[in-house]
Amino acid sequence: MLLVPGSRFELPCGARLGYCASEDVLREGLKLLGEALAEFDR
């Protein structure tokens, strides 16, 4: 999985997520990413 600051794509308040994986791997990666990002909401 690749996470790039949105500013590199003229999206100053966002991010761009790229992936090339099987569905199972993608789902697990998104779950882990969600858990990591949830830490910022605390």
N, CA, C and O atoms as a Tripos MOL2 file, in Angstrom:
@<TRIPOS>MOLECULE
protein
  168   167    42     0     0
PROTEIN
NO_CHARGES

@<TRIPOS>ATOM
      1 N           0.8510   -1.1660    0.0000 N.3       1 MET1
      2 CA          0.0000    0.0000    0.0000 C.3       1 MET1
      3 C           0.9020    1.2360    0.0000 C.2       1 MET1
      4 O           1.9700    1.2500    0.6120 O.2       1 MET1
      5 N           0.4520    2.2450   -0.6860 N.am      2 LEU2
      6 CA          1.2170    3.4750   -0.8130 C.3       2 LEU2
      7 C           0.3270    4.6360   -0.3870 C.2       2 LEU2
      8 O          -0.7730    4.7970   -0.9140 O.2       2 LEU2
      9 N           0.7820    5.4290    0.5430 N.am      3 LEU3
     10 CA          0.0390    6.6010    0.9970 C.3       3 LEU3
     11 C           0.8830    7.8350    0.6990 C.2       3 LEU3
     12 O           2.0030    7.9670    1.1940 O.2       3 LEU3
     13 N           0.3370    8.7340   -0.1130 N.am      4 VAL4
     14 CA          1.0740    9.9120   -0.5750 C.3       4 VAL4
     15 C           0.3240   11.1750   -0.1590 C.2       4 VAL4
     16 O          -0.9010   11.2210   -0.2710 O.2       4 VAL4
     17 N           1.0260   12.1960    0.3140 N.am      5 PRO5
     18 CA          0.3540   13.4510    0.6570 C.3       5 PRO5
     19 C          -0.4140   14.0080   -0.5400 C.2       5 PRO5
     20 O           0.0840   14.0080   -1.6660 O.2       5 PRO5
     21 N          -1.6100   14.4720   -0.2850 N.am      6 GLY6
     22 CA         -2.4390   15.0240   -1.3530 C.3       6 GLY6
     23 C          -1.8140   16.2130   -2.0490 C.2       6 GLY6
     24 O          -2.1200   16.4830   -3.2110 O.2       6 GLY6
     25 N          -0.9480   16.9240   -1.3620 N.am      7 SER7
     26 CA         -0.3100   18.1030   -1.9590 C.3       7 SER7
     27 C           0.4810   17.7440   -3.2210 C.2       7 SER7
     28 O           0.7230   18.6090   -4.0640 O.2       7 SER7
     29 N           0.8820   16.4850   -3.3570 N.am      8 ARG8
     30 CA          1.6100   16.0530   -4.5600 C.3       8 ARG8
     31 C           0.6780   15.9220   -5.7590 C.2       8 ARG8
     32 O           1.1300   15.7880   -6.8960 O.2       8 ARG8
     33 N          -0.6480   15.9640   -5.4910 N.am      9 PHE9
     34 CA         -1.6440   15.8150   -6.5450 C.3       9 PHE9
     35 C          -2.6390   16.9730   -6.5390 C.2       9 PHE9
     36 O          -3.7820   16.8280   -6.9710 O.2       9 PHE9
     37 N          -2.1860   18.1260   -6.0410 N.am     10 GLU10
     38 CA         -3.0160   19.3230   -5.9480 C.3      10 GLU10
     39 C          -4.2670   19.0980   -5.0950 C.2      10 GLU10
     40 O          -5.3340   19.6360   -5.3890 O.2      10 GLU10
     41 N          -4.1220   18.2980   -4.0380 N.am     11 LEU11
     42 CA         -5.1720   18.0560   -3.0450 C.3      11 LEU11
     43 C          -4.5940   18.4060   -1.6750 C.2      11 LEU11
     44 O          -4.2360   17.5040   -0.9170 O.2      11 LEU11
     45 N          -4.4970   19.6840   -1.3420 N.am     12 PRO12
     46 CA         -3.7710   20.1010   -0.1420 C.3      12 PRO12
     47 C          -4.3380   19.5680    1.1850 C.2      12 PRO12
     48 O          -3.6110   19.5140    2.1770 O.2      12 PRO12
     49 N          -5.5800   19.1870    1.2200 N.am     13 CYS13
     50 CA         -6.1790   18.7060    2.4820 C.3      13 CYS13
     51 C          -6.4990   17.2220    2.4220 C.2      13 CYS13
     52 O          -7.4390   16.7740    3.0780 O.2      13 CYS13
     53 N          -5.7490   16.4520    1.6590 N.am     14 GLY14
     54 CA         -6.0800   15.0390    1.5190 C.3      14 GLY14
     55 C          -4.8470   14.1790    1.3550 C.2      14 GLY14
     56 O          -3.7140   14.6160    1.5590 O.2      14 GLY14
     57 N          -5.1050   12.9630    0.9870 N.am     15 ALA15
     58 CA         -4.0350   11.9980    0.7460 C.3      15 ALA15
     59 C          -4.4900   11.0890   -0.3860 C.2      15 ALA15
     60 O          -5.6820   10.9860   -0.6780 O.2      15 ALA15
     61 N          -3.5420   10.4450   -1.0070 N.am     16 ARG16
     62 CA         -3.8580    9.5070   -2.0840 C.3      16 ARG16
     63 C          -3.3250    8.1460   -1.6870 C.2      16 ARG16
     64 O          -2.1620    7.9980   -1.3120 O.2      16 ARG16
     65 N          -4.1940    7.1610   -1.7770 N.am     17 LEU17
     66 CA         -3.8530    5.7990   -1.4030 C.3      17 LEU17
     67 C          -3.7700    4.9550   -2.6600 C.2      17 LEU17
     68 O          -4.6910    4.9500   -3.4770 O.2      17 LEU17
     69 N          -2.6780    4.2490   -2.8120 N.am     18 GLY18
     70 CA         -2.5100    3.3520   -3.9450 C.3      18 GLY18
     71 C          -2.2670    1.9400   -3.4500 C.2      18 GLY18
     72 O          -1.7130    1.7310   -2.3710 O.2      18 GLY18
     73 N          -2.6880    0.9760   -4.2490 N.am     19 TYR19
     74 CA         -2.5000   -0.4140   -3.8420 C.3      19 TYR19
     75 C          -2.4110   -1.3170   -5.0650 C.2      19 TYR19
     76 O          -2.8840   -0.9690   -6.1470 O.2      19 TYR19
     77 N          -1.8140   -2.4500   -4.8790 N.am     20 CYS20
     78 CA         -1.7490   -3.4970   -5.8930 C.3      20 CYS20
     79 C          -1.5960   -4.7920   -5.1120 C.2      20 CYS20
     80 O          -0.4870   -5.2700   -4.8720 O.2      20 CYS20
     81 N          -2.7400   -5.3480   -4.7200 N.am     21 ALA21
     82 CA         -2.7240   -6.5370   -3.8680 C.3      21 ALA21
     83 C          -4.0240   -7.3080   -4.0450 C.2      21 ALA21
     84 O          -4.9970   -6.8020   -4.6040 O.2      21 ALA21
     85 N          -4.0180   -8.5330   -3.5580 N.am     22 SER22
     86 CA         -5.2500   -9.3150   -3.5910 C.3      22 SER22
     87 C          -6.2640   -8.6980   -2.6320 C.2      22 SER22
     88 O          -5.9000   -7.9080   -1.7610 O.2      22 SER22
     89 N          -7.5200   -9.0560   -2.7910 N.am     23 GLU23
     90 CA         -8.5700   -8.4670   -1.9540 C.3      23 GLU23
     91 C          -8.3300   -8.7320   -0.4670 C.2      23 GLU23
     92 O          -8.5360   -7.8410    0.3560 O.2      23 GLU23
     93 N          -7.9010   -9.9360   -0.1150 N.am     24 ASP24
     94 CA         -7.6640  -10.2560    1.2940 C.3      24 ASP24
     95 C          -6.5650   -9.3830    1.8940 C.2      24 ASP24
     96 O          -6.6950   -8.8760    3.0090 O.2      24 ASP24
     97 N          -5.4930   -9.2180    1.1440 N.am     25 VAL25
     98 CA         -4.3760   -8.3940    1.6180 C.3      25 VAL25
     99 C          -4.8080   -6.9350    1.7210 C.2      25 VAL25
    100 O          -4.4650   -6.2520    2.6850 O.2      25 VAL25
    101 N          -5.5570   -6.4570    0.7360 N.am     26 LEU26
    102 CA         -6.0360   -5.0780    0.7500 C.3      26 LEU26
    103 C          -6.9330   -4.8340    1.9550 C.2      26 LEU26
    104 O          -6.7770   -3.8300    2.6500 O.2      26 LEU26
    105 N          -7.8660   -5.7360    2.2090 N.am     27 ARG27
    106 CA         -8.7740   -5.5630    3.3530 C.3      27 ARG27
    107 C          -8.0070   -5.5100    4.6710 C.2      27 ARG27
    108 O          -8.3070   -4.6800    5.5300 O.2      27 ARG27
    109 N          -7.0250   -6.3840    4.8360 N.am     28 GLU28
    110 CA         -6.2380   -6.3840    6.0680 C.3      28 GLU28
    111 C          -5.4170   -5.0990    6.1780 C.2      28 GLU28
    112 O          -5.3170   -4.5160    7.2570 O.2      28 GLU28
    113 N          -4.8360   -4.6630    5.0750 N.am     29 GLY29
    114 CA         -4.0630   -3.4260    5.0840 C.3      29 GLY29
    115 C          -4.9200   -2.2180    5.4250 C.2      29 GLY29
    116 O          -4.4950   -1.3490    6.1860 O.2      29 GLY29
    117 N          -6.1310   -2.1580    4.8660 N.am     30 LEU30
    118 CA         -7.0370   -1.0430    5.1740 C.3      30 LEU30
    119 C          -7.4830   -1.0780    6.6280 C.2      30 LEU30
    120 O          -7.6380   -0.0300    7.2550 O.2      30 LEU30
    121 N          -7.6880   -2.2670    7.1640 N.am     31 LYS31
    122 CA         -8.0470   -2.4050    8.5760 C.3      31 LYS31
    123 C          -6.9260   -1.8470    9.4620 C.2      31 LYS31
    124 O          -7.1740   -1.0740   10.3870 O.2      31 LYS31
    125 N          -5.7050   -2.2490    9.1610 N.am     32 LEU32
    126 CA         -4.5640   -1.7720    9.9490 C.3      32 LEU32
    127 C          -4.3610   -0.2700    9.7950 C.2      32 LEU32
    128 O          -4.0580    0.4200   10.7680 O.2      32 LEU32
    129 N          -4.5240    0.2340    8.5820 N.am     33 LEU33
    130 CA         -4.4070    1.6730    8.3570 C.3      33 LEU33
    131 C          -5.4800    2.4140    9.1510 C.2      33 LEU33
    132 O          -5.1970    3.4380    9.7730 O.2      33 LEU33
    133 N          -6.7000    1.9060    9.1310 N.am     34 GLY34
    134 CA         -7.7910    2.5210    9.8930 C.3      34 GLY34
    135 C          -7.4880    2.5690   11.3800 C.2      34 GLY34
    136 O          -7.7430    3.5760   12.0400 O.2      34 GLY34
    137 N          -6.9460    1.4850   11.9050 N.am     35 GLU35
    138 CA         -6.5850    1.4530   13.3320 C.3      35 GLU35
    139 C          -5.5070    2.4840   13.6430 C.2      35 GLU35
    140 O          -5.5740    3.1730   14.6610 O.2      35 GLU35
    141 N          -4.5120    2.5870   12.7610 N.am     36 ALA36
    142 CA         -3.4370    3.5600   12.9890 C.3      36 ALA36
    143 C          -3.9650    4.9810   12.9170 C.2      36 ALA36
    144 O          -3.5900    5.8220   13.7340 O.2      36 ALA36
    145 N          -4.8390    5.2640   11.9420 N.am     37 LEU37
    146 CA         -5.3890    6.6160   11.8170 C.3      37 LEU37
    147 C          -6.3220    6.9670   12.9710 C.2      37 LEU37
    148 O          -6.4300    8.1320   13.3540 O.2      37 LEU37
    149 N          -6.9980    5.9590   13.5260 N.am     38 ALA38
    150 CA         -7.8990    6.2020   14.6560 C.3      38 ALA38
    151 C          -7.1340    6.7310   15.8720 C.2      38 ALA38
    152 O          -7.7100    7.4160   16.7170 O.2      38 ALA38
    153 N          -5.8620    6.4220   15.9610 N.am     39 GLU39
    154 CA         -5.0300    6.9250   17.0620 C.3      39 GLU39
    155 C          -4.9570    8.4610   17.0480 C.2      39 GLU39
    156 O          -4.7740    9.0820   18.0950 O.2      39 GLU39
    157 N          -5.0980    9.0640   15.8750 N.am     40 PHE40
    158 CA         -5.0400   10.5160   15.7720 C.3      40 PHE40
    159 C          -6.3090   11.1880   16.2640 C.2      40 PHE40
    160 O          -6.3060   12.3860   16.5470 O.2      40 PHE40
    161 N          -7.4100   10.4190   16.3710 N.am     41 ASP41
    162 CA         -8.6810   10.9630   16.8340 C.3      41 ASP41
    163 C          -8.7980   10.9850   18.3490 C.2      41 ASP41
    164 O          -9.7630   11.5290   18.8880 O.2      41 ASP41
    165 N          -7.8590   10.4190   19.0200 N.am     42 ARG42
    166 CA         -7.9380   10.3330   20.4930 C.3      42 ARG42
    167 C          -7.4070   11.5540   21.1610 C.2      42 ARG42
    168 O          -7.4050   11.6340   22.3890 O.2      42 ARG42
@<TRIPOS>BOND
     1     1     2 1
     2     2     3 1
     3     3     4 2
     4     3     5 am
     5     5     6 1
     6     6     7 1
     7     7     8 2
     8     7     9 am
     9     9    10 1
    10    10    11 1
    11    11    12 2
    12    11    13 am
    13    13    14 1
    14    14    15 1
    15    15    16 2
    16    15    17 am
    17    17    18 1
    18    18    19 1
    19    19    20 2
    20    19    21 am
    21    21    22 1
    22    22    23 1
    23    23    24 2
    24    23    25 am
    25    25    26 1
    26    26    27 1
    27    27    28 2
    28    27    29 am
    29    29    30 1
    30    30    31 1
    31    31    32 2
    32    31    33 am
    33    33    34 1
    34    34    35 1
    35    35    36 2
    36    35    37 am
    37    37    38 1
    38    38    39 1
    39    39    40 2
    40    39    41 am
    41    41    42 1
    42    42    43 1
    43    43    44 2
    44    43    45 am
    45    45    46 1
    46    46    47 1
    47    47    48 2
    48    47    49 am
    49    49    50 1
    50    50    51 1
    51    51    52 2
    52    51    53 am
    53    53    54 1
    54    54    55 1
    55    55    56 2
    56    55    57 am
    57    57    58 1
    58    58    59 1
    59    59    60 2
    60    59    61 am
    61    61    62 1
    62    62    63 1
    63    63    64 2
    64    63    65 am
    65    65    66 1
    66    66    67 1
    67    67    68 2
    68    67    69 am
    69    69    70 1
    70    70    71 1
    71    71    72 2
    72    71    73 am
    73    73    74 1
    74    74    75 1
    75    75    76 2
    76    75    77 am
    77    77    78 1
    78    78    79 1
    79    79    80 2
    80    79    81 am
    81    81    82 1
    82    82    83 1
    83    83    84 2
    84    83    85 am
    85    85    86 1
    86    86    87 1
    87    87    88 2
    88    87    89 am
    89    89    90 1
    90    90    91 1
    91    91    92 2
    92    91    93 am
    93    93    94 1
    94    94    95 1
    95    95    96 2
    96    95    97 am
    97    97    98 1
    98    98    99 1
    99    99   100 2
   100    99   101 am
   101   101   102 1
   102   102   103 1
   103   103   104 2
   104   103   105 am
   105   105   106 1
   106   106   107 1
   107   107   108 2
   108   107   109 am
   109   109   110 1
   110   110   111 1
   111   111   112 2
   112   111   113 am
   113   113   114 1
   114   114   115 1
   115   115   116 2
   116   115   117 am
   117   117   118 1
   118   118   119 1
   119   119   120 2
   120   119   121 am
   121   121   122 1
   122   122   123 1
   123   123   124 2
   124   123   125 am
   125   125   126 1
   126   126   127 1
   127   127   128 2
   128   127   129 am
   129   129   130 1
   130   130   131 1
   131   131   132 2
   132   131   133 am
   133   133   134 1
   134   134   135 1
   135   135   136 2
   136   135   137 am
   137   137   138 1
   138   138   139 1
   139   139   140 2
   140   139   141 am
   141   141   142 1
   142   142   143 1
   143   143   144 2
   144   143   145 am
   145   145   146 1
   146   146   147 1
   147   147   148 2
   148   147   149 am
   149   149   150 1
   150   150   151 1
   151   151   152 2
   152   151   153 am
   153   153   154 1
   154   154   155 1
   155   155   156 2
   156   155   157 am
   157   157   158 1
   158   158   159 1
   159   159   160 2
   160   159   161 am
   161   161   162 1
   162   162   163 1
   163   163   164 2
   164   163   165 am
   165   165   166 1
   166   166   167 1
   167   167   168 2
@<TRIPOS>SUBSTRUCTURE
     1 MET1         2 RESIDUE 1 A MET
     2 LEU2         6 RESIDUE 1 A LEU
     3 LEU3        10 RESIDUE 1 A LEU
     4 VAL4        14 RESIDUE 1 A VAL
     5 PRO5        18 RESIDUE 1 A PRO
     6 GLY6        22 RESIDUE 1 A GLY
     7 SER7        26 RESIDUE 1 A SER
     8 ARG8        30 RESIDUE 1 A ARG
     9 PHE9        34 RESIDUE 1 A PHE
    10 GLU10       38 RESIDUE 1 A GLU
    11 LEU11       42 RESIDUE 1 A LEU
    12 PRO12       46 RESIDUE 1 A PRO
    13 CYS13       50 RESIDUE 1 A CYS
    14 GLY14       54 RESIDUE 1 A GLY
    15 ALA15       58 RESIDUE 1 A ALA
    16 ARG16       62 RESIDUE 1 A ARG
    17 LEU17       66 RESIDUE 1 A LEU
    18 GLY18       70 RESIDUE 1 A GLY
    19 TYR19       74 RESIDUE 1 A TYR
    20 CYS20       78 RESIDUE 1 A CYS
    21 ALA21       82 RESIDUE 1 A ALA
    22 SER22       86 RESIDUE 1 A SER
    23 GLU23       90 RESIDUE 1 A GLU
    24 ASP24       94 RESIDUE 1 A ASP
    25 VAL25       98 RESIDUE 1 A VAL
    26 LEU26      102 RESIDUE 1 A LEU
    27 ARG27      106 RESIDUE 1 A ARG
    28 GLU28      110 RESIDUE 1 A GLU
    29 GLY29      114 RESIDUE 1 A GLY
    30 LEU30      118 RESIDUE 1 A LEU
    31 LYS31      122 RESIDUE 1 A LYS
    32 LEU32      126 RESIDUE 1 A LEU
    33 LEU33      130 RESIDUE 1 A LEU
    34 GLY34      134 RESIDUE 1 A GLY
    35 GLU35      138 RESIDUE 1 A GLU
    36 ALA36      142 RESIDUE 1 A ALA
    37 LEU37      146 RESIDUE 1 A LEU
    38 ALA38      150 RESIDUE 1 A ALA
    39 GLU39      154 RESIDUE 1 A GLU
    40 PHE40      158 RESIDUE 1 A PHE
    41 ASP41      162 RESIDUE 1 A ASP
    42 ARG42      166 RESIDUE 1 A ARG
